[in-house]
Amino acid sequence: MGLAPKYRRDRGTRALLNDPGRRAGRWRRAALAVLVAAAVVFPLSAAGRPEIPAPPPASLAPLDVSTLDEAYAANRANAAESARMAAAHHDADRAAADRYLASPARHLLRFDGRGSGRVTEVLGDLARADRIAVLVPGSDTSLDTYGRFHAAAAALHAQLVRQAPAGTRTAVVAWLGYETPGTVSASVTTTGRAEQAAPHLRALVTDLRATAGPGPRLALLCHSYGSVVCGRAAAGLAVDDIALVGSPGTGADTAADLHTRARVWAARGSDDWVENVPHVSAHLFGTTVGFGTDPVTPAFGARVFAAGDGGHSDYFRPGSTSLTNLTRIVLGETKAVTHD
């Protein structure tokens, strides 16, 4: 008899501890603690890459159809000069990356070889395109890793060419227009880099509309941290579709909070580690840590599409379910997009 009250209290305690809502609350608090720790620790441990000499970006006329070829030529020349300067600085890897971009076959809307580098490259005929896709990359994308980003853009362009109806012209714009965060860094847990990048992405869309006109359909395809950039830029942007793949969140609670007229899509491969990223958000030290609601959940309200069994770097893999569906989104074939 004397043990009965204690047993009832212990059973009640166990019930409280096993309550799903309380477990979720503890998990969210623990996840937020991890993000806060990262924001404090990583600035002390992260190491920066030495600066590589390069000329300032080419001075260009406002972009439109009449100045497009001039911009391509000026940026190729700038990339060639950057390659020479990097070689003189004994950085063979950067010199090779710059030289690759200086090839006569490359169409560079923008190029800046300084620091981690900035590149905006066009695949296809931008001036006559009916469908335009803009790829927005995530963390650890720079001139030094640009080859893999270009490969994703090239895979999408090849799929668009194969899949487009007869007479439909397409172009892909690979936009490395901001300093992406490192995967292991404080900046990858906050919206700071995205807030800096958003005005530049908005300016790109303005340039594309000035060049291609208001008629073509334009889609933003936003990978990983790039979806945070797209979330910050989305409000009122003149695009038709925004597709978020491998997204840790956008910084918005719902798709409606993006304040865009565009259709908002989301997908995640079944083997993508980003599924385990804590979907929490808090305002700390003048910035936002964490990115809020998971875009593939019903609570966010995006159009969720199938991405297959790929991992975090597989969304643009040739032959993949995700690439097929992204191509359909760019082409406006929304009824053909498959869902899990």
C-alpha positions in Angstrom: 0.0 0.0 0.0 2.8 2.4 0.8 4.3 2.0 -2.7 1.1 2.5 -4.6 1.2 6.4 -4.6 4.9 6.4 -5.7 4.1 3.9 -8.5 1.3 6.1 -9.7 3.6 9.2 -9.7 6.3 7.3 -11.6 3.8 6.0 -14.1 2.5 9.5 -14.7 6.0 10.8 -15.1 6.7 8.1 -17.7 3.5 9.0 -19.5 4.6 12.6 -19.6 8.1 11.7 -20.8 6.7 9.5 -23.5 4.1 12.0 -24.8 4.9 12.7 -28.5 4.3 16.4 -28.2 6.8 16.8 -25.3 9.4 14.6 -27.0 9.1 16.8 -30.1 9.5 19.9 -28.0 12.6 18.5 -26.3 14.0 17.5 -29.7 13.4 21.0 -31.1 15.1 22.6 -28.1 18.1 20.3 -28.4 18.3 20.9 -32.2 18.2 24.7 -31.6 21.0 24.3 -29.0 23.1 22.5 -31.6 22.6 25.3 -34.1 23.4 28.0 -31.5 26.6 26.1 -30.6 27.5 25.9 -34.2 27.0 29.6 -34.6 29.4 30.3 -31.7 32.0 27.6 -32.4 32.6 27.5 -36.1 33.7 31.2 -36.5 36.6 30.3 -34.1 37.6 27.2 -36.0 36.9 27.9 -39.7 39.9 28.8 -41.9 39.6 31.1 -44.9 41.1 30.4 -48.3 44.0 32.7 -49.2 43.1 35.5 -51.6 44.0 34.9 -55.3 44.8 38.0 -57.4 42.4 38.7 -60.2 41.2 41.8 -62.2 38.0 43.6 -61.3 34.9 42.5 -63.3 34.6 43.8 -66.8 32.8 47.1 -67.1 29.6 46.3 -69.1 26.7 48.2 -70.7 23.2 47.4 -69.4 22.3 44.0 -70.4 19.8 43.5 -73.3 19.7 41.6 -76.6 22.0 44.1 -78.3 24.7 43.9 -75.7 24.6 40.2 -75.0 27.5 39.1 -77.3 29.6 42.0 -76.0 29.0 40.9 -72.4 30.0 37.3 -73.3 33.3 38.4 -75.0 34.2 40.9 -72.2 33.7 38.3 -69.5 35.7 35.6 -71.4 38.6 38.1 -71.7 38.3 38.8 -68.0 38.4 35.1 -67.2 41.5 34.7 -69.4 43.3 37.5 -67.5 42.3 36.0 -64.2 43.8 32.7 -65.4 47.1 34.5 -66.2 47.2 36.2 -62.8 46.3 33.0 -60.9 49.1 31.2 -62.8 51.6 33.9 -61.9 50.5 33.5 -58.3 51.3 29.8 -58.6 47.7 28.6 -58.1 47.4 26.1 -60.9 44.0 24.9 -59.9 42.4 28.3 -60.0 44.3 29.1 -63.2 42.8 26.0 -64.8 39.3 26.8 -63.6 39.5 30.4 -65.0 41.0 29.2 -68.3 38.2 26.7 -68.7 35.7 29.5 -68.4 37.6 31.7 -70.9 37.0 29.2 -73.7 35.3 30.7 -76.8 32.4 28.3 -76.4 31.4 29.7 -73.0 28.7 32.3 -72.6 29.4 34.3 -69.4 26.9 37.0 -68.4 29.1 37.9 -65.4 32.5 36.9 -64.1 34.6 37.9 -61.1 37.7 35.9 -60.4 38.4 37.6 -57.1 38.1 35.7 -53.8 35.9 32.6 -54.0 34.7 33.9 -57.4 31.4 34.7 -59.1 30.1 33.3 -62.4 26.8 33.6 -64.3 26.9 31.3 -67.3 24.3 30.7 -70.0 23.8 27.4 -71.7 21.6 27.7 -74.8 20.2 30.7 -76.7 19.1 33.2 -74.0 17.9 35.8 -76.5 15.4 33.5 -78.2 14.5 31.1 -75.4 10.9 30.3 -74.6 11.7 28.5 -71.3 14.6 29.6 -69.0 15.8 27.8 -65.9 18.0 29.5 -63.3 20.1 27.2 -61.1 20.9 28.6 -57.6 23.6 26.5 -55.9 24.1 25.6 -52.2 27.1 25.5 -49.9 30.7 24.9 -51.0 30.2 26.2 -54.5 32.9 28.5 -55.8 35.2 28.9 -58.8 37.3 26.0 -57.4 34.3 23.7 -57.5 32.4 25.3 -60.4 32.9 22.2 -62.6 30.4 20.1 -60.7 27.9 23.0 -60.7 28.3 23.4 -64.5 27.8 19.7 -64.9 24.4 20.0 -63.2 23.4 22.8 -65.5 24.7 20.9 -68.6 22.6 17.8 -67.5 19.5 20.0 -67.2 20.1 21.7 -70.5 20.6 18.4 -72.3 17.4 17.0 -70.8 15.5 20.1 -71.8 16.7 19.8 -75.4 15.6 16.2 -75.5 12.3 16.7 -73.7 11.1 20.1 -75.1 8.2 20.0 -77.6 9.2 20.8 -81.2 9.8 24.5 -81.7 10.3 25.2 -78.0 13.7 26.9 -77.3 15.3 26.6 -73.9 18.2 28.1 -71.9 19.8 27.4 -68.6 21.5 30.0 -66.5 24.0 28.7 -63.9 24.1 31.5 -61.3 27.0 31.5 -58.9 26.3 35.0 -58.0 27.0 35.0 -54.3 29.5 33.8 -51.7 28.1 30.4 -50.7 28.6 29.2 -47.1 30.9 26.3 -46.3 29.1 23.1 -45.3 31.0 23.2 -42.1 30.6 26.8 -41.0 28.4 29.1 -38.9 27.1 30.8 -42.0 25.4 27.7 -43.3 23.1 27.7 -40.3 22.0 31.3 -40.7 20.2 33.4 -43.3 23.0 36.0 -43.5 24.5 34.9 -46.8 21.0 34.4 -48.3 20.1 38.0 -47.4 23.2 39.3 -49.0 22.6 37.2 -52.1 18.9 37.9 -52.6 19.3 41.4 -54.2 21.8 40.0 -56.7 19.4 37.2 -57.7 16.6 39.7 -58.1 18.9 41.8 -60.4 19.7 38.7 -62.5 16.0 38.1 -63.1 15.6 41.8 -64.1 18.5 41.3 -66.6 17.0 38.1 -68.0 13.7 39.8 -68.5 15.5 42.8 -70.2 17.3 40.3 -72.5 14.6 37.7 -73.3 11.5 39.8 -72.8 8.4 39.2 -70.6 7.2 36.3 -72.7 9.4 33.4 -71.8 8.5 31.3 -68.7 11.2 31.5 -66.1 11.9 28.9 -63.3 14.2 29.1 -60.3 15.7 25.7 -59.4 17.1 26.1 -55.9 19.4 23.5 -54.3 20.2 23.1 -50.6 21.2 26.5 -49.1 20.2 28.0 -52.5 16.6 27.5 -51.5 17.2 29.9 -48.6 18.5 32.5 -51.2 15.4 31.9 -53.3 13.2 32.3 -50.3 14.7 35.7 -49.5 14.4 36.8 -53.1 11.0 35.4 -54.0 8.6 38.2 -53.0 7.2 39.8 -56.1 9.8 38.3 -58.4 8.9 37.9 -62.0 9.3 34.1 -62.2 6.7 31.4 -62.9 8.0 28.5 -60.8 10.3 28.1 -57.8 11.5 24.5 -57.2 13.3 23.7 -53.9 15.4 20.5 -53.9 17.4 19.2 -50.9 16.2 22.2 -49.0 16.9 22.7 -45.3 14.0 25.3 -45.3 13.5 28.7 -46.8 13.3 30.9 -43.7 9.6 31.1 -44.3 6.9 29.2 -42.3 4.8 28.5 -45.4 4.9 28.8 -49.2 2.4 31.6 -48.9 4.9 33.6 -46.7 7.2 33.8 -49.7 4.7 36.3 -51.2 5.2 35.1 -54.8 2.8 34.5 -57.6 5.1 31.6 -58.8 4.1 28.0 -58.3 6.3 26.7 -55.4 7.6 23.1 -55.7 9.6 21.0 -53.3 11.3 17.6 -53.4 13.8 15.5 -51.4 15.5 12.3 -52.4 15.0 9.4 -50.1 18.8 9.2 -49.4 19.3 12.9 -48.8 20.9 13.6 -45.4 19.2 17.0 -45.3 16.1 15.2 -44.0 17.9 15.1 -40.6 18.5 18.8 -40.5 16.6 20.4 -37.6 13.7 22.4 -38.9 13.8 25.2 -36.3 14.3 28.9 -36.5 15.3 31.6 -34.0 16.5 35.2 -34.1 20.0 35.4 -32.5 22.8 38.0 -32.7 21.1 40.1 -35.3 20.4 37.2 -37.7 18.2 34.1 -38.1 19.6 30.7 -37.1 17.8 27.8 -38.8 15.4 27.9 -41.6 11.9 26.9 -40.3 9.3 24.6 -41.8 10.4 21.6 -43.9 9.4 22.4 -47.5 8.3 18.9 -48.3 5.8 18.7 -45.4 2.1 19.6 -45.8 2.5 22.4 -43.3 4.6 24.3 -45.8 2.2 24.0 -48.6 4.5 23.5 -51.7 3.7 21.2 -54.5 5.7 18.1 -53.5 7.1 16.1 -56.4 9.0 12.8 -56.7 12.8 12.9 -56.5 13.6 9.2 -56.4 16.2 7.5 -54.2 19.1 9.9 -54.8 21.2 11.7 -52.3 21.9 15.4 -51.6 24.1 15.8 -54.7 22.0 13.7 -57.1 19.1 16.0 -58.1 20.6 16.8 -61.5 21.9 13.3 -62.2 21.2 12.3 -65.8 18.4 9.7 -65.9 17.1 10.5 -62.4 13.5 11.0 -61.4 14.3 14.4 -60.0 15.9 15.7 -63.2 13.0 14.4 -65.3 10.5 16.2 -63.0 12.5 19.4 -62.9 12.6 19.4 -66.6 8.8 19.1 -66.7 8.5 22.0 -64.3 10.7 24.2 -66.5 8.8 23.3 -69.6 5.5 24.1 -67.9 4.3 20.4 -68.2 2.9 20.5 -64.7 0.4 17.7 -65.2 3.2 15.3 -66.1 5.1 15.9 -62.9 5.1 12.8 -60.8 4.5 12.5 -57.1 5.5 10.0 -54.4 
